[in-house]
Amino acid sequence: MSSIELKNKVYKELESADDYLLEEILGLIDIESKKKEIVKIPDHYKEALENSISQIKSGNTIPNAEVEEKYRKWLYK
């Protein structure tokens, strides 16, 4: 289907769309248009990430299975 055919089909569907669908479509368009934006990561997130990477490199980690078991015991006490 060509771009023009797709646009015509979308226009036709929009004419009968309810408010909910229109809001969903606008949300999708907004998300897609923001994909091209550059996101600035706050400094405190960068610091936390650097700290985490440092912990991983130094071997200061806990296996996921161990964490799950710990919380499973805690939840079902």
Legacy VTK file of the C-alpha trace (Angstrom):
# vtk DataFile Version 3.0
C-alpha trace
ASCII
DATASET POLYDATA
POINTS 77 float
0.000 0.000 0.000
1.404 3.393 -0.929
1.877 6.252 1.497
-1.027 8.168 -0.054
-3.310 5.134 0.233
-2.334 4.657 3.874
-2.981 8.312 4.688
-6.388 8.202 3.006
-7.299 5.085 4.941
-6.209 6.723 8.221
-8.183 9.896 7.429
-11.268 7.813 6.716
-10.932 5.936 10.023
-10.324 9.170 11.954
-13.651 10.578 10.803
-15.541 7.943 12.803
-13.098 7.532 15.702
-14.296 8.181 19.235
-12.444 10.412 21.719
-10.666 7.487 23.352
-9.194 6.258 20.074
-8.209 9.782 19.033
-6.372 10.296 22.340
-4.588 6.961 21.912
-3.543 7.889 18.384
-2.267 11.282 19.537
-0.316 9.568 22.304
1.275 7.200 19.804
2.173 10.069 17.498
3.688 11.953 20.436
5.799 8.942 21.442
6.994 8.371 17.891
7.896 12.034 17.381
9.948 12.080 20.592
12.094 9.133 19.490
14.287 11.562 17.595
14.810 13.823 20.605
18.008 13.591 22.594
17.302 12.720 26.198
19.537 14.333 28.805
20.232 11.985 31.681
20.304 13.809 35.026
23.674 13.852 36.804
22.414 11.917 39.831
21.342 9.063 37.508
24.761 9.075 35.861
26.451 8.932 39.272
24.240 6.029 40.368
24.988 4.176 37.145
28.730 4.744 37.516
28.515 3.466 41.092
26.668 0.357 39.921
29.209 -0.331 37.181
32.018 0.050 39.706
30.326 -2.440 42.042
29.922 -4.951 39.214
33.569 -4.613 38.175
34.735 -5.160 41.745
32.558 -8.250 42.110
30.328 -6.620 44.713
27.128 -8.253 43.440
24.493 -10.727 44.617
23.112 -13.375 42.250
19.473 -12.806 41.308
18.433 -16.248 42.549
19.832 -15.414 45.987
17.914 -12.137 46.132
14.697 -13.847 45.022
15.083 -16.522 47.681
15.748 -13.923 50.383
12.591 -11.981 49.521
10.510 -15.111 49.036
11.359 -16.098 52.631
10.628 -12.561 53.819
7.275 -12.365 52.001
6.008 -15.728 53.225
7.089 -15.522 56.865
LINES 1 78
77 0 1 2 3 4 5 6 7 8 9 10 11 12 13 14 15 16 17 18 19 20 21 22 23 24 25 26 27 28 29 30 31 32 33 34 35 36 37 38 39 40 41 42 43 44 45 46 47 48 49 50 51 52 53 54 55 56 57 58 59 60 61 62 63 64 65 66 67 68 69 70 71 72 73 74 75 76
